[in-house]
Amino acid sequence: IFATPFGYEVIESSSNDNYSRSFNFALGVPLYHAGVRGTTTLNGKWSLQAGIVNGWNNIADDNNAKSIYAQLTYKAGTKFTNILGWMGGAEGTGAFGAGVPTAGAGGVTLNLFDWQAILTPTDKLKLVGWFTYGGAAGSIQNVGKVSGNWVGMTGIARYQVTPSFAWAARIEQFEDLPGTGGFAPRLGLGYSNLKSYTLTLEYTKKNLVSRLE
């Protein structure tokens, strides 16, 4: 069992720049997988990771179909990291919530493209861009043919004002786009456009991190 390679934010809040997590983290990408993966270093700047998993957000497979993913990472020292990932496969309850579809009741093929760029031009400033595009198409029992897409865009800036004090700002937009059958793949509603603006103030004293958001 391992956490997803996709997404700039991670499960542990203390490892993120903001205390809360973005719409893209909650809706755009899977939170965890069960499967196998491998990573290889291509040269001093490039690395490749690939894996085969049971699905999105489940341990046991829910529809007897696997998903595969690949992630290419470019890292230029400590200043710039660029990550491009893809994941695809026929999914079921783990991706869409309990009962949609039920186990063995057809499947919806997902294709997820994920891009992250992390720039640290100085020791105090970090800039992050995160873009996700996903598509779903297939059939669900008693529903028939369905399709839909989603787009997530997140920008984050963090500045270390002093060794003890820092601030982080996040701006984001997430769109859930229904297609055939009126199927909006992430929220299950009609067209949704979610936006948010977040400011996090952080104070660190020894091993204690305090945040106001």
C-alpha positions as CSV (number, residue, x, y, z in Angstrom):
1,I,0.0,0.0,0.0
2,F,1.4,3.4,-0.8
3,A,0.4,7.0,-1.2
4,T,-0.3,8.5,-4.6
5,P,2.6,10.0,-6.5
6,F,0.3,12.6,-8.0
7,G,-0.4,15.9,-6.4
8,Y,1.8,18.5,-4.7
9,E,0.2,18.2,-1.3
10,V,0.5,15.2,1.0
11,I,-1.6,13.6,3.6
12,E,0.4,14.9,6.6
13,S,-0.6,18.6,7.1
14,S,2.8,19.6,8.6
15,S,4.5,18.7,5.3
16,N,2.3,21.2,3.3
17,D,2.7,24.9,2.9
18,N,-0.9,25.5,4.0
19,Y,-2.8,23.9,6.8
20,S,-5.8,23.1,4.7
21,R,-5.7,21.2,1.4
22,S,-6.8,22.2,-2.0
23,F,-9.8,21.1,-4.1
24,N,-7.3,19.5,-6.4
25,F,-6.0,17.3,-3.6
26,A,-9.4,16.2,-2.5
27,L,-11.1,15.8,-5.9
28,G,-8.5,15.9,-8.7
29,V,-6.2,13.0,-7.8
30,P,-6.4,9.7,-5.9
31,L,-5.3,9.8,-2.3
32,Y,-3.8,6.4,-2.1
33,H,-3.2,3.1,-4.0
34,A,-2.4,-0.5,-3.4
35,G,-0.1,-2.1,-5.9
36,V,3.5,-2.3,-7.0
37,R,5.8,0.5,-8.4
38,G,9.4,1.0,-9.5
39,T,11.6,4.0,-9.9
40,T,14.8,4.4,-12.0
41,T,17.2,7.3,-12.5
42,L,17.7,8.1,-16.1
43,N,20.6,10.5,-15.5
44,G,21.6,13.2,-13.1
45,K,18.4,15.3,-13.7
46,W,15.8,12.9,-14.9
47,S,14.0,10.0,-13.2
48,L,11.0,7.8,-14.1
49,Q,8.5,6.1,-11.8
50,A,5.9,3.6,-13.0
51,G,3.4,1.3,-11.3
52,I,0.3,-0.9,-11.6
53,V,-2.4,-0.6,-8.9
54,N,-5.8,-1.9,-8.0
55,G,-7.4,1.4,-8.4
56,W,-8.2,4.8,-6.8
57,N,-8.6,4.9,-3.1
58,N,-9.0,1.2,-2.5
59,I,-6.9,-1.7,-1.4
60,A,-8.9,-4.6,-2.8
61,D,-9.8,-4.3,-6.5
62,D,-13.5,-3.3,-7.0
63,N,-14.0,-4.2,-10.7
64,N,-11.3,-6.7,-11.7
65,A,-9.4,-4.1,-13.7
66,K,-6.0,-2.5,-13.0
67,S,-4.8,1.0,-13.5
68,I,-1.3,1.9,-14.6
69,Y,0.6,5.2,-14.1
70,A,3.9,6.8,-15.1
71,Q,5.6,9.8,-13.7
72,L,8.6,11.6,-15.2
73,T,10.6,14.0,-13.0
74,Y,13.2,16.6,-13.9
75,K,15.2,18.1,-11.1
76,A,17.7,20.9,-11.6
77,G,19.6,21.0,-8.3
78,T,17.6,22.5,-5.5
79,K,16.1,25.4,-7.5
80,F,13.7,23.7,-9.9
81,T,11.6,20.5,-10.1
82,N,9.2,19.6,-12.9
83,I,7.0,16.6,-12.7
84,L,4.7,15.2,-15.4
85,G,2.4,12.2,-14.7
86,W,-0.3,10.1,-16.3
87,M,-2.6,7.5,-14.9
88,G,-5.3,5.5,-16.7
89,G,-7.5,2.5,-16.3
90,A,-11.1,1.3,-15.7
91,E,-12.3,2.2,-12.2
92,G,-15.2,1.7,-9.9
93,T,-16.2,2.5,-6.4
94,G,-12.8,3.8,-5.2
95,A,-12.9,6.6,-7.8
96,F,-16.5,7.5,-7.7
97,G,-17.8,6.8,-4.2
98,A,-19.6,3.8,-2.7
99,G,-22.1,2.2,-5.1
100,V,-21.2,4.1,-8.3
101,P,-20.7,1.7,-9.9
102,T,-21.1,-1.4,-7.7
103,A,-18.5,-4.1,-7.9
104,G,-18.5,-5.8,-11.3
105,A,-21.1,-3.4,-12.7
106,G,-19.2,-2.2,-15.8
107,G,-16.5,0.4,-15.4
108,V,-15.5,4.0,-16.3
109,T,-12.2,4.4,-17.9
110,L,-10.2,7.3,-16.4
111,N,-7.3,9.2,-17.9
112,L,-5.5,11.6,-15.5
113,F,-2.8,14.0,-16.5
114,D,-0.9,15.8,-13.8
115,W,1.8,18.5,-14.0
116,Q,3.7,20.1,-11.1
117,A,6.4,22.8,-11.2
118,I,8.3,23.8,-8.0
119,L,10.6,26.8,-8.2
120,T,12.8,28.0,-5.3
121,P,14.6,31.1,-6.7
122,T,16.0,32.0,-3.2
123,D,16.4,30.3,0.1
124,K,13.3,32.1,1.4
125,L,10.9,32.0,-1.6
126,K,9.1,29.0,-3.1
127,L,6.6,29.1,-6.0
128,V,4.4,26.1,-7.0
129,G,2.2,25.5,-10.0
130,W,-0.1,22.5,-10.1
131,F,-2.4,21.6,-13.0
132,T,-4.6,18.5,-13.3
133,Y,-6.8,17.4,-16.2
134,G,-8.9,14.2,-16.1
135,G,-11.4,12.5,-18.3
136,A,-13.9,9.7,-17.7
137,A,-15.9,7.6,-20.2
138,G,-17.7,4.3,-20.0
139,S,-20.8,2.7,-18.7
140,I,-22.4,2.2,-15.3
141,Q,-25.1,-0.4,-14.5
142,N,-28.6,1.0,-15.0
143,V,-27.2,4.3,-16.2
144,G,-25.7,3.5,-19.6
145,K,-23.0,5.5,-21.4
146,V,-21.5,8.3,-19.4
147,S,-18.6,10.7,-19.8
148,G,-17.2,13.8,-18.1
149,N,-14.0,15.8,-17.5
150,W,-12.4,17.8,-14.7
151,V,-9.8,20.5,-14.5
152,G,-7.8,21.6,-11.4
153,M,-5.4,24.6,-11.2
154,T,-3.5,25.6,-8.1
155,G,-0.8,28.2,-7.4
156,I,1.1,28.5,-4.2
157,A,3.7,30.9,-2.9
158,R,5.6,30.6,0.4
159,Y,8.0,33.1,1.9
160,Q,10.2,32.6,5.0
161,V,10.3,36.0,6.5
162,T,12.4,35.0,9.5
163,P,13.7,31.7,10.7
164,S,10.6,31.5,12.9
165,F,7.9,33.2,10.8
166,A,6.6,32.4,7.3
167,W,3.5,33.0,5.2
168,A,2.0,30.9,2.4
169,A,-0.7,31.9,-0.1
170,R,-2.8,29.7,-2.3
171,I,-5.1,30.4,-5.2
172,E,-7.1,27.7,-6.9
173,Q,-9.9,26.7,-9.2
174,F,-11.5,23.4,-9.8
175,E,-14.1,22.6,-12.5
176,D,-16.2,19.5,-12.8
177,L,-17.6,19.2,-16.3
178,P,-20.5,16.8,-17.1
179,G,-20.6,15.1,-20.5
180,T,-22.8,12.3,-21.9
181,G,-25.5,11.3,-19.5
182,G,-25.0,14.5,-17.4
183,F,-22.3,12.7,-15.5
184,A,-19.9,15.0,-13.6
185,P,-17.2,12.6,-12.6
186,R,-15.8,14.1,-9.3
187,L,-18.9,15.6,-7.5
188,G,-21.7,13.7,-9.3
189,L,-23.6,17.0,-9.8
190,G,-24.1,19.3,-12.8
191,Y,-21.4,21.8,-13.8
192,S,-19.4,22.9,-10.8
193,N,-16.8,25.7,-10.5
194,L,-15.0,25.9,-7.2
195,K,-12.6,28.7,-6.3
196,S,-10.7,29.6,-3.1
197,Y,-8.1,32.0,-1.8
198,T,-6.1,30.9,1.2
199,L,-3.5,32.7,3.4
200,T,-1.5,30.8,6.0
201,L,0.6,32.4,8.7
202,E,3.2,30.1,10.3
203,Y,5.2,30.4,13.5
204,T,7.8,27.8,14.5
205,K,9.4,27.5,17.9
206,K,11.7,24.5,18.4
207,N,9.5,21.5,17.6
208,L,6.2,23.3,17.7
209,V,4.6,24.7,14.5
210,S,1.6,27.0,14.9
211,R,-0.5,28.1,12.0
212,L,-3.3,30.6,11.5
213,E,-5.3,30.3,8.3
